[in-house]
């Protein structure tokens, strides 16, 4: 009898405590209008006013092809205690869970449904990380009325984080300044950082980098950073850094270019001046600079930079009041990126092209597994463009790459992220919205969707506003019938041009002027579009691009 009583008493001391109904999630419905204690990967979390489950606001996580938009927050809990986590979610493949203690998910794209999961804390556990996330490529998810029921843990957190490190400049334009700093520490965890200038908060971040936008050209600004934790405790300010923005003005790069591709290598290339006179177009993207062996640039890897048809074309275009941007790379051929051993070598090859023609802009068309999908070559190209831009004041740099219908692929996302990480200051990120793999694709809708996806990626990576992101964005389509039998009509291209103008993007191009001739029912061809059209009709539409 005594042993039984002792056993029962021991069990009472060691069994998990049942949770009492008290929600430990502050602002469970996001009614404050801010993320509060939540931190979302890639800066992809935001508070929206629709759709909501209750109240007037909800969390939105913009999951992409490379990021699940995972939002986490840390909550103080008691050891050896059972808790119940629940929340209302909407979207395709939405997850609710506790790190290290289980999760659940649902697919409810058109209506909110409730998820719940229970867990028991460990014998010495004093905090739990709860999370929400979507899934790769499934689009934005929503969450509302999140609840963690159970007794609160310990005493309130009143300890502020340590001060972050003094910020360092990582990039600037006439209207933006990009900064990075050493992380702060906290007894529970740092929830985010705020950047200040002249006593005003000018940017927020969940990580240790931020871009301040909307600045005045040629102006000195002093910035400090403060850290904050989930309880709202704020650190002392970091040391200051003073930065003067570049001369100039306006958002973005101030660079606008309507430049369809002209290729002297095949497709019965027309005389550039004939096309200019017929359409009013002023710029051409001339293809392609490749390797003639090792790290030596040449047209198609065969024709010398000086003299020959390419030099003659450039001279004629300039004599007629226009200009060219050479395109380095492309889908096929022996490219400079893999053949130049170092960043400096590749920058030297680019410099030969720049010097040969006194260029105002240079484009790297980065494609295929040998460049686009090779991380080392990606970084080499980005680093080389950074070098030539530093060595050639006023030169504009363009990266052109493939895309999915909703925005950049994983390789494209990495290209953008590395451009930021390496401080390359790329002027224009141009997507090629075609060859999606479905002949019935709506080319206008898919192009706009892809462009909006790129805009969102530029915003989240660089911290830009909409206008600045659009001003760093380019579109390079394919007129008529594509490699995958998609069809972009003149009407489609006109609508795309009009969209580009209304959103003030930086660049509009298409592949190619050689194909800008009608041959209805002709299919994919080098010297015509495969559809009914007038000669140079796509070029005429493109010439109306003003940004």
TILUMMAR-928516 format. One record per residue (C-alpha): residue in one letter; chain; x, y, z. Coordinates in nm, 3 decimals. Layout:
REM TILUMMAR-928516
NODE   dose   kefi      east     north        up
NODE      A      A         X         Y         Z
...
//
This chain:
REM TILUMMAR-928516
NODE   dose   kefi      east     north        up
NODE      X      A     0.000     0.000     0.000
NODE      X      A     0.279     0.247     0.093
NODE      X      A     0.475     0.157    -0.221
NODE      X      A     0.169     0.225    -0.434
NODE      X      A     0.123     0.567    -0.273
NODE      X      A     0.491     0.647    -0.330
NODE      X      A     0.465     0.539    -0.696
NODE      X      A     0.160     0.758    -0.747
NODE      X      A     0.332     1.056    -0.588
NODE      X      A     0.636     1.007    -0.813
NODE      X      A     0.415     0.992    -1.121
NODE      X      A     0.248     1.315    -1.017
NODE      X      A     0.586     1.484    -1.004
NODE      X      A     0.708     1.361    -1.345
NODE      X      A     0.398     1.343    -1.568
NODE      X      A     0.353     1.629    -1.820
NODE      X      A     0.143     1.916    -1.690
NODE      X      A    -0.182     1.971    -1.878
NODE      X      A    -0.202     2.305    -2.057
NODE      X      A    -0.450     2.566    -1.943
NODE      X      A    -0.640     2.769    -2.201
NODE      X      A    -0.423     3.079    -2.235
NODE      X      A    -0.293     3.192    -2.573
NODE      X      A     0.080     3.262    -2.556
NODE      X      A     0.087     3.411    -2.910
NODE      X      A     0.064     3.788    -2.884
NODE      X      A    -0.138     3.951    -3.163
NODE      X      A    -0.265     3.612    -3.291
NODE      X      A    -0.469     3.776    -3.567
NODE      X      A    -0.197     4.018    -3.681
NODE      X      A    -0.436     4.304    -3.607
NODE      X      A    -0.144     4.535    -3.520
NODE      X      A    -0.061     4.542    -3.890
NODE      X      A     0.296     4.420    -3.830
NODE      X      A     0.468     4.082    -3.812
NODE      X      A     0.551     4.147    -3.447
NODE      X      A     0.750     3.853    -3.314
NODE      X      A     0.737     3.657    -3.641
NODE      X      A     1.045     3.638    -3.863
NODE      X      A     0.995     3.517    -4.222
NODE      X      A     1.260     3.369    -4.453
NODE      X      A     1.367     3.575    -4.753
NODE      X      A     1.167     3.872    -4.627
NODE      X      A     0.865     3.700    -4.786
NODE      X      A     0.618     3.754    -4.500
NODE      X      A     0.375     4.045    -4.478
NODE      X      A     0.047     4.144    -4.316
NODE      X      A    -0.251     4.179    -4.551
NODE      X      A    -0.612     4.287    -4.522
NODE      X      A    -0.755     4.014    -4.745
NODE      X      A    -0.825     3.726    -4.733
NODE      X      A    -0.870     3.701    -4.354
NODE      X      A    -1.026     3.443    -4.126
NODE      X      A    -1.120     3.680    -3.845
NODE      X      A    -1.068     4.047    -3.775
NODE      X      A    -0.922     4.269    -4.044
NODE      X      A    -0.573     4.129    -4.106
NODE      X      A    -0.382     3.806    -4.169
NODE      X      A    -0.029     3.685    -4.241
NODE      X      A     0.072     3.628    -4.606
NODE      X      A     0.377     3.417    -4.693
NODE      X      A     0.485     3.455    -5.057
NODE      X      A     0.632     3.107    -5.115
NODE      X      A     0.841     3.085    -5.432
NODE      X      A     1.016     2.821    -5.640
NODE      X      A     1.317     2.839    -5.405
NODE      X      A     1.175     2.953    -5.068
NODE      X      A     0.882     2.822    -4.861
NODE      X      A     0.837     3.162    -4.689
NODE      X      A     0.883     3.000    -4.348
NODE      X      A     0.769     3.230    -4.065
NODE      X      A     0.886     3.149    -3.711
NODE      X      A     0.856     3.293    -3.363
NODE      X      A     0.997     3.189    -3.028
NODE      X      A     0.764     3.158    -2.727
NODE      X      A     0.859     3.111    -2.360
NODE      X      A     0.721     2.782    -2.223
NODE      X      A     0.745     2.569    -1.909
NODE      X      A     0.941     2.243    -1.898
NODE      X      A     0.760     1.909    -1.902
NODE      X      A     0.429     2.067    -2.009
NODE      X      A     0.179     1.982    -2.283
NODE      X      A     0.077     2.259    -2.522
NODE      X      A    -0.168     2.284    -2.812
NODE      X      A    -0.078     2.487    -3.122
NODE      X      A    -0.352     2.577    -3.373
NODE      X      A    -0.413     2.821    -3.653
NODE      X      A    -0.635     2.893    -3.951
NODE      X      A    -0.460     2.868    -4.287
NODE      X      A    -0.539     2.902    -4.656
NODE      X      A    -0.332     2.799    -4.957
NODE      X      A    -0.174     2.501    -5.129
NODE      X      A     0.032     2.288    -4.890
NODE      X      A     0.044     2.504    -4.576
NODE      X      A     0.236     2.373    -4.274
NODE      X      A     0.197     2.449    -3.902
NODE      X      A     0.447     2.308    -3.656
NODE      X      A     0.689     2.330    -3.368
NODE      X      A     1.058     2.289    -3.441
NODE      X      A     1.169     1.949    -3.319
NODE      X      A     0.822     1.855    -3.192
NODE      X      A     0.602     1.780    -3.493
NODE      X      A     0.393     1.948    -3.758
NODE      X      A     0.079     1.912    -3.967
NODE      X      A    -0.035     2.045    -4.304
NODE      X      A    -0.331     2.093    -4.532
NODE      X      A    -0.410     2.204    -4.885
NODE      X      A    -0.697     2.453    -4.877
NODE      X      A    -0.644     2.694    -5.165
NODE      X      A    -0.988     2.854    -5.167
NODE      X      A    -1.095     2.869    -4.801
NODE      X      A    -0.947     2.882    -4.453
NODE      X      A    -0.920     2.557    -4.259
NODE      X      A    -0.788     2.492    -3.910
NODE      X      A    -0.467     2.306    -3.831
NODE      X      A    -0.364     2.191    -3.484
NODE      X      A    -0.078     1.999    -3.328
NODE      X      A     0.004     1.913    -2.965
NODE      X      A     0.346     1.871    -2.812
NODE      X      A     0.511     1.823    -2.476
NODE      X      A     0.816     2.021    -2.372
NODE      X      A     1.134     1.859    -2.248
NODE      X      A     1.247     1.839    -1.886
NODE      X      A     1.458     2.157    -1.912
NODE      X      A     1.293     2.329    -2.210
NODE      X      A     1.204     2.697    -2.160
NODE      X      A     1.127     2.808    -2.516
NODE      X      A     0.961     2.667    -2.827
NODE      X      A     0.987     2.781    -3.188
NODE      X      A     0.655     2.764    -3.371
NODE      X      A     0.638     2.802    -3.746
NODE      X      A     0.420     2.837    -4.055
NODE      X      A     0.531     2.778    -4.411
NODE      X      A     0.406     2.710    -4.762
NODE      X      A     0.571     2.490    -5.020
NODE      X      A     0.800     2.541    -5.319
NODE      X      A     0.625     2.679    -5.624
NODE      X      A     0.278     2.669    -5.465
NODE      X      A     0.232     3.045    -5.432
NODE      X      A     0.125     3.264    -5.142
NODE      X      A    -0.029     3.111    -4.830
NODE      X      A    -0.226     3.290    -4.558
NODE      X      A    -0.253     3.233    -4.181
NODE      X      A    -0.472     3.391    -3.914
NODE      X      A    -0.581     3.347    -3.552
NODE      X      A    -0.276     3.147    -3.443
NODE      X      A    -0.296     3.011    -3.090
NODE      X      A    -0.052     2.837    -2.856
NODE      X      A    -0.255     2.728    -2.554
NODE      X      A    -0.077     2.657    -2.225
NODE      X      A     0.085     2.819    -1.924
NODE      X      A     0.338     3.091    -1.992
NODE      X      A     0.700     3.020    -1.923
NODE      X      A     0.903     3.191    -1.653
NODE      X      A     0.922     3.563    -1.596
NODE      X      A     0.870     3.819    -1.874
NODE      X      A     1.169     3.881    -2.101
NODE      X      A     1.304     4.228    -2.019
NODE      X      A     1.661     4.186    -2.145
NODE      X      A     1.747     4.382    -2.458
NODE      X      A     1.974     4.244    -2.731
NODE      X      A     2.332     4.362    -2.760
NODE      X      A     2.407     4.638    -3.010
NODE      X      A     2.471     4.518    -3.369
NODE      X      A     2.805     4.582    -3.533
NODE      X      A     2.869     4.910    -3.709
NODE      X      A     2.709     4.884    -4.055
NODE      X      A     2.928     4.861    -4.365
NODE      X      A     2.839     4.989    -4.712
NODE      X      A     2.778     4.707    -4.965
NODE      X      A     2.634     4.908    -5.252
NODE      X      A     2.470     5.237    -5.347
NODE      X      A     2.295     5.423    -5.630
NODE      X      A     2.160     5.776    -5.657
NODE      X      A     1.855     5.673    -5.454
NODE      X      A     1.954     5.364    -5.252
NODE      X      A     2.214     5.255    -4.996
NODE      X      A     2.276     4.887    -4.911
NODE      X      A     2.426     4.800    -4.571
NODE      X      A     2.539     4.493    -4.377
NODE      X      A     2.635     4.451    -4.012
NODE      X      A     2.746     4.192    -3.755
NODE      X      A     2.461     4.020    -3.574
NODE      X      A     2.345     4.113    -3.225
NODE      X      A     2.288     3.852    -2.951
NODE      X      A     1.996     3.809    -2.712
NODE      X      A     1.907     3.586    -2.418
NODE      X      A     1.603     3.450    -2.609
NODE      X      A     1.662     3.546    -2.970
NODE      X      A     1.690     3.848    -3.199
NODE      X      A     1.366     3.901    -3.392
NODE      X      A     1.484     4.171    -3.631
NODE      X      A     1.674     4.492    -3.695
NODE      X      A     1.576     4.853    -3.764
NODE      X      A     1.790     5.099    -3.961
NODE      X      A     1.777     5.464    -3.855
NODE      X      A     1.885     5.791    -4.014
NODE      X      A     1.840     6.134    -3.855
NODE      X      A     1.633     5.974    -3.579
NODE      X      A     1.381     5.815    -3.818
NODE      X      A     1.340     5.446    -3.893
NODE      X      A     1.419     5.405    -4.265
NODE      X      A     1.433     5.025    -4.310
NODE      X      A     1.366     4.700    -4.125
NODE      X      A     1.521     4.356    -4.172
NODE      X      A     1.502     4.007    -4.031
NODE      X      A     1.865     3.937    -4.126
NODE      X      A     2.186     4.139    -4.114
NODE      X      A     2.147     4.328    -4.443
NODE      X      A     1.911     4.599    -4.566
NODE      X      A     1.871     4.843    -4.853
NODE      X      A     1.742     5.192    -4.777
NODE      X      A     1.543     5.333    -5.070
NODE      X      A     1.391     5.667    -5.166
NODE      X      A     1.706     5.871    -5.097
NODE      X      A     1.813     6.196    -5.263
NODE      X      A     2.100     6.192    -5.513
NODE      X      A     2.437     6.336    -5.410
NODE      X      A     2.336     6.358    -5.043
NODE      X      A     2.521     6.242    -4.729
NODE      X      A     2.325     6.018    -4.490
NODE      X      A     2.431     5.874    -4.153
NODE      X      A     2.288     5.533    -4.058
NODE      X      A     2.276     5.329    -3.737
NODE      X      A     2.113     4.993    -3.663
NODE      X      A     1.924     4.866    -3.358
NODE      X      A     1.826     4.505    -3.278
NODE      X      A     1.497     4.400    -3.121
NODE      X      A     1.367     4.076    -2.970
NODE      X      A     1.024     3.914    -2.976
NODE      X      A     0.929     4.082    -2.648
NODE      X      A     0.990     4.425    -2.797
NODE      X      A     1.316     4.499    -2.617
NODE      X      A     1.543     4.721    -2.829
NODE      X      A     1.921     4.736    -2.824
NODE      X      A     2.144     5.040    -2.812
NODE      X      A     2.234     5.179    -3.152
NODE      X      A     2.527     5.047    -3.347
NODE      X      A     2.814     5.269    -3.444
NODE      X      A     2.731     5.513    -3.728
NODE      X      A     2.827     5.497    -4.095
NODE      X      A     2.797     5.796    -4.329
NODE      X      A     2.733     5.741    -4.699
NODE      X      A     2.687     5.987    -4.985
NODE      X      A     2.449     5.869    -5.256
NODE      X      A     2.561     5.876    -5.618
NODE      X      A     2.502     6.181    -5.833
NODE      X      A     2.196     6.169    -6.055
NODE      X      A     1.840     6.114    -5.952
NODE      X      A     1.520     5.916    -5.976
NODE      X      A     1.455     5.555    -5.895
NODE      X      A     1.638     5.272    -6.060
NODE      X      A     1.915     5.321    -6.314
NODE      X      A     1.774     5.586    -6.546
NODE      X      A     1.854     5.343    -6.828
NODE      X      A     1.590     5.267    -7.093
NODE      X      A     1.661     5.050    -7.395
NODE      X      A     1.449     4.908    -7.679
NODE      X      A     1.699     4.672    -7.840
NODE      X      A     1.584     4.368    -8.041
NODE      X      A     1.843     4.102    -8.123
NODE      X      A     2.022     4.116    -8.455
NODE      X      A     2.236     3.814    -8.545
NODE      X      A     2.490     3.823    -8.827
NODE      X      A     2.555     3.450    -8.793
NODE      X      A     2.244     3.311    -8.968
NODE      X      A     1.890     3.380    -9.077
NODE      X      A     1.949     3.606    -9.377
NODE      X      A     2.043     3.903    -9.157
NODE      X      A     1.890     4.228    -9.282
NODE      X      A     2.081     4.554    -9.311
NODE      X      A     2.047     4.726    -8.975
NODE      X      A     1.989     5.065    -9.132
NODE      X      A     1.705     4.929    -9.346
NODE      X      A     1.528     4.817    -9.029
NODE      X      A     1.607     5.144    -8.850
NODE      X      A     1.462     5.352    -9.134
NODE      X      A     1.148     5.138    -9.153
NODE      X      A     1.074     5.121    -8.780
NODE      X      A     1.247     5.402    -8.592
NODE      X      A     1.433     5.158    -8.365
NODE      X      A     1.768     5.297    -8.241
NODE      X      A     1.933     5.013    -8.047
NODE      X      A     2.016     4.654    -8.137
NODE      X      A     2.135     4.370    -7.917
NODE      X      A     2.401     4.205    -8.132
NODE      X      A     2.459     3.833    -8.085
NODE      X      A     2.680     3.652    -7.988
NODE      X      A     3.026     3.700    -7.839
NODE      X      A     3.180     3.355    -7.766
NODE      X      A     3.524     3.206    -7.708
NODE      X      A     3.751     3.160    -8.007
NODE      X      A     3.968     2.934    -7.790
NODE      X      A     4.045     2.988    -7.423
NODE      X      A     3.962     3.330    -7.287
NODE      X      A     3.956     3.511    -7.622
NODE      X      A     3.635     3.686    -7.737
NODE      X      A     3.509     3.668    -8.096
NODE      X      A     3.175     3.694    -8.275
NODE      X      A     3.031     3.341    -8.284
NODE      X      A     3.374     3.232    -8.161
NODE      X      A     3.498     3.281    -8.520
NODE      X      A     3.482     3.641    -8.642
NODE      X      A     3.736     3.891    -8.508
NODE      X      A     3.612     4.191    -8.311
NODE      X      A     3.783     4.436    -8.545
NODE      X      A     3.684     4.452    -8.911
NODE      X      A     3.432     4.223    -9.078
NODE      X      A     3.056     4.229    -9.092
NODE      X      A     2.999     4.291    -8.721
NODE      X      A     3.224     4.595    -8.708
NODE      X      A     3.058     4.726    -9.026
NODE      X      A     2.711     4.677    -8.875
NODE      X      A     2.805     4.868    -8.559
NODE      X      A     2.955     5.152    -8.763
NODE      X      A     2.642     5.176    -8.979
NODE      X      A     2.406     5.175    -8.679
NODE      X      A     2.602     5.453    -8.512
NODE      X      A     2.623     5.656    -8.832
NODE      X      A     2.242     5.639    -8.846
NODE      X      A     2.211     5.775    -8.491
NODE      X      A     2.175     5.445    -8.306
NODE      X      A     2.391     5.214    -8.095
NODE      X      A     2.442     4.850    -8.001
NODE      X      A     2.486     4.633    -7.695
NODE      X      A     2.680     4.311    -7.765
NODE      X      A     2.535     3.997    -7.610
NODE      X      A     2.798     3.770    -7.459
NODE      X      A     2.703     3.403    -7.424
NODE      X      A     2.371     3.253    -7.532
NODE      X      A     2.236     2.899    -7.530
NODE      X      A     2.497     2.718    -7.738
NODE      X      A     2.860     2.744    -7.842
NODE      X      A     3.191     2.769    -7.661
NODE      X      A     3.143     3.045    -7.404
NODE      X      A     3.382     3.274    -7.221
NODE      X      A     3.241     3.207    -6.872
NODE      X      A     3.368     2.848    -6.843
NODE      X      A     3.685     2.914    -7.045
NODE      X      A     3.822     3.211    -6.849
NODE      X      A     3.983     3.071    -6.535
NODE      X      A     3.936     3.366    -6.299
NODE      X      A     3.714     3.668    -6.246
NODE      X      A     4.000     3.892    -6.356
NODE      X      A     4.055     3.688    -6.675
NODE      X      A     3.686     3.703    -6.765
NODE      X      A     3.671     4.076    -6.691
NODE      X      A     3.970     4.115    -6.921
NODE      X      A     3.784     3.937    -7.202
NODE      X      A     3.481     4.161    -7.148
NODE      X      A     3.710     4.463    -7.149
NODE      X      A     3.842     4.371    -7.495
NODE      X      A     3.484     4.388    -7.627
NODE      X      A     3.417     4.716    -7.446
NODE      X      A     3.736     4.872    -7.578
NODE      X      A     3.680     4.748    -7.933
NODE      X      A     3.358     4.947    -7.966
NODE      X      A     3.361     5.207    -7.688
NODE      X      A     3.047     5.052    -7.541
NODE      X      A     2.783     5.218    -7.325
NODE      X      A     2.631     4.885    -7.220
NODE      X      A     2.716     4.515    -7.220
NODE      X      A     2.482     4.216    -7.187
NODE      X      A     2.567     3.867    -7.065
NODE      X      A     2.308     3.615    -7.187
NODE      X      A     2.366     3.345    -6.924
NODE      X      A     2.205     3.014    -7.018
NODE      X      A     2.236     2.635    -7.009
NODE      X      A     2.420     2.405    -6.771
NODE      X      A     2.768     2.536    -6.852
NODE      X      A     2.697     2.888    -6.721
NODE      X      A     2.350     2.948    -6.575
NODE      X      A     2.337     2.625    -6.375
NODE      X      A     2.705     2.620    -6.275
NODE      X      A     2.742     2.815    -5.951
NODE      X      A     3.115     2.877    -5.994
NODE      X      A     3.065     3.018    -6.344
NODE      X      A     2.767     3.225    -6.226
NODE      X      A     2.986     3.386    -5.961
NODE      X      A     3.269     3.439    -6.211
NODE      X      A     3.036     3.623    -6.450
NODE      X      A     2.888     3.839    -6.173
NODE      X      A     3.235     3.922    -6.041
NODE      X      A     3.361     4.010    -6.390
NODE      X      A     3.066     4.243    -6.453
NODE      X      A     3.135     4.410    -6.119
NODE      X      A     3.498     4.468    -6.220
NODE      X      A     3.425     4.611    -6.565
NODE      X      A     3.160     4.841    -6.422
NODE      X      A     3.409     4.972    -6.167
NODE      X      A     3.672     5.018    -6.440
NODE      X      A     3.438     5.185    -6.692
NODE      X      A     3.240     5.468    -6.529
NODE      X      A     2.896     5.501    -6.682
NODE      X      A     2.891     5.150    -6.833
NODE      X      A     2.555     4.973    -6.794
NODE      X      A     2.556     4.600    -6.716
NODE      X      A     2.276     4.361    -6.812
NODE      X      A     2.216     3.997    -6.716
NODE      X      A     1.974     3.803    -6.940
NODE      X      A     1.842     3.461    -6.834
NODE      X      A     1.552     3.217    -6.862
NODE      X      A     1.247     3.213    -6.638
NODE      X      A     0.943     3.017    -6.530
NODE      X      A     0.590     3.147    -6.580
NODE      X      A     0.575     3.281    -6.223
NODE      X      A     0.924     3.425    -6.201
NODE      X      A     1.289     3.320    -6.183
NODE      X      A     1.381     2.954    -6.144
NODE      X      A     1.613     2.837    -5.866
NODE      X      A     1.917     2.923    -6.080
NODE      X      A     1.773     3.266    -6.157
NODE      X      A     1.700     3.333    -5.790
NODE      X      A     2.059     3.242    -5.706
NODE      X      A     2.189     3.471    -5.980
NODE      X      A     1.998     3.763    -5.831
NODE      X      A     2.097     3.679    -5.473
NODE      X      A     2.465     3.645    -5.566
NODE      X      A     2.455     3.974    -5.756
NODE      X      A     2.347     4.134    -5.430
NODE      X      A     2.590     3.936    -5.214
NODE      X      A     2.887     4.018    -5.438
NODE      X      A     2.793     4.385    -5.471
NODE      X      A     2.788     4.373    -5.852
NODE      X      A     2.545     4.666    -5.895
NODE      X      A     2.382     4.508    -6.204
NODE      X      A     2.172     4.766    -6.388
NODE      X      A     1.915     4.539    -6.555
NODE      X      A     1.799     4.182    -6.489
NODE      X      A     1.633     4.069    -6.814
NODE      X      A     1.419     3.756    -6.830
NODE      X      A     1.342     3.554    -7.144
NODE      X      A     0.973     3.461    -7.099
NODE      X      A     0.932     3.187    -7.361
NODE      X      A     1.004     2.816    -7.413
NODE      X      A     0.786     2.733    -7.114
NODE      X      A     0.713     2.391    -7.268
NODE      X      A     0.345     2.425    -7.355
NODE      X      A     0.233     2.529    -7.703
NODE      X      A    -0.101     2.656    -7.567
NODE      X      A     0.060     2.903    -7.324
NODE      X      A    -0.100     3.249    -7.310
NODE      X      A     0.218     3.443    -7.390
NODE      X      A     0.093     3.781    -7.270
NODE      X      A    -0.034     3.650    -6.937
NODE      X      A     0.273     3.432    -6.881
NODE      X      A     0.512     3.715    -6.967
NODE      X      A     0.345     3.953    -6.724
NODE      X      A     0.332     3.684    -6.455
NODE      X      A     0.702     3.607    -6.503
NODE      X      A     0.790     3.977    -6.493
NODE      X      A     0.590     4.032    -6.175
NODE      X      A     0.769     3.733    -6.021
NODE      X      A     1.104     3.888    -6.111
NODE      X      A     0.993     4.222    -5.965
NODE      X      A     0.898     4.052    -5.638
NODE      X      A     1.236     3.874    -5.623
NODE      X      A     1.425     4.200    -5.683
NODE      X      A     1.222     4.368    -5.409
NODE      X      A     1.284     4.094    -5.154
NODE      X      A     1.654     4.061    -5.238
NODE      X      A     1.753     4.427    -5.263
NODE      X      A     1.488     4.587    -5.042
NODE      X      A     1.365     4.804    -5.331
NODE      X      A     1.019     4.952    -5.369
NODE      X      A     0.804     4.860    -5.670
NODE      X      A     0.920     5.149    -5.889
NODE      X      A     1.289     5.078    -5.829
NODE      X      A     1.247     4.705    -5.893
NODE      X      A     1.063     4.765    -6.222
NODE      X      A     1.337     5.011    -6.324
NODE      X      A     1.594     4.728    -6.298
NODE      X      A     1.381     4.479    -6.494
NODE      X      A     1.397     4.378    -6.861
NODE      X      A     1.195     4.152    -7.091
NODE      X      A     1.338     3.971    -7.394
NODE      X      A     1.068     3.774    -7.578
NODE      X      A     1.056     3.556    -7.889
NODE      X      A     0.846     3.680    -8.177
NODE      X      A     0.607     3.443    -8.352
NODE      X      A     0.663     3.069    -8.304
NODE      X      A     0.902     2.969    -8.026
NODE      X      A     1.118     2.658    -7.995
NODE      X      A     0.834     2.499    -7.798
NODE      X      A     0.567     2.600    -8.053
NODE      X      A     0.428     2.876    -7.833
NODE      X      A     0.297     3.169    -8.038
NODE      X      A     0.352     3.534    -7.954
NODE      X      A     0.138     3.737    -8.193
NODE      X      A     0.191     4.100    -8.289
NODE      X      A    -0.109     4.178    -8.070
NODE      X      A     0.049     3.989    -7.777
NODE      X      A     0.376     4.177    -7.822
NODE      X      A     0.197     4.513    -7.845
NODE      X      A     0.019     4.438    -7.516
NODE      X      A     0.350     4.335    -7.357
NODE      X      A     0.510     4.659    -7.482
NODE      X      A     0.224     4.862    -7.338
NODE      X      A     0.254     4.681    -7.003
NODE      X      A     0.630     4.746    -7.004
NODE      X      A     0.573     5.118    -7.066
NODE      X      A     0.306     5.148    -6.798
NODE      X      A     0.534     4.985    -6.541
NODE      X      A     0.844     5.178    -6.652
NODE      X      A     1.075     4.882    -6.688
NODE      X      A     1.430     4.927    -6.816
NODE      X      A     1.462     4.712    -7.128
NODE      X      A     1.255     4.548    -7.403
NODE      X      A     1.406     4.308    -7.660
NODE      X      A     1.307     4.004    -7.863
NODE      X      A     1.467     3.720    -8.059
NODE      X      A     1.510     3.827    -8.331
NODE      X      A     1.507     4.092    -8.607
NODE      X      A     1.621     3.816    -8.848
NODE      X      A     1.287     3.642    -8.778
NODE      X      A     1.077     3.961    -8.796
NODE      X      A     0.926     3.867    -9.134
NODE      X      A     0.601     3.687    -9.205
NODE      X      A     0.567     3.323    -9.310
NODE      X      A     0.227     3.207    -9.191
NODE      X      A     0.235     2.836    -9.109
NODE      X      A     0.610     2.827    -9.161
NODE      X      A     0.682     2.696    -8.811
NODE      X      A     1.008     2.764    -8.634
NODE      X      A     1.253     2.927    -8.877
NODE      X      A     1.569     3.137    -8.874
NODE      X      A     1.452     3.403    -9.119
NODE      X      A     1.080     3.442    -9.042
NODE      X      A     0.841     3.430    -8.748
NODE      X      A     0.615     3.143    -8.857
NODE      X      A     0.306     3.364    -8.844
NODE      X      A     0.131     3.620    -9.066
NODE      X      A     0.283     3.965    -9.017
NODE      X      A     0.441     4.255    -9.202
NODE      X      A     0.818     4.278    -9.228
NODE      X      A     0.972     4.438    -8.917
NODE      X      A     0.635     4.460    -8.742
NODE      X      A     0.766     4.336    -8.405
NODE      X      A     1.058     4.579    -8.432
NODE      X      A     0.817     4.867    -8.496
NODE      X      A     0.621     4.774    -8.185
NODE      X      A     0.944     4.750    -7.983
NODE      X      A     1.056     5.092    -8.106
NODE      X      A     0.753     5.230    -7.921
NODE      X      A     0.899     5.122    -7.588
NODE      X      A     0.989     5.430    -7.384
NODE      X      A     0.998     5.290    -7.033
//
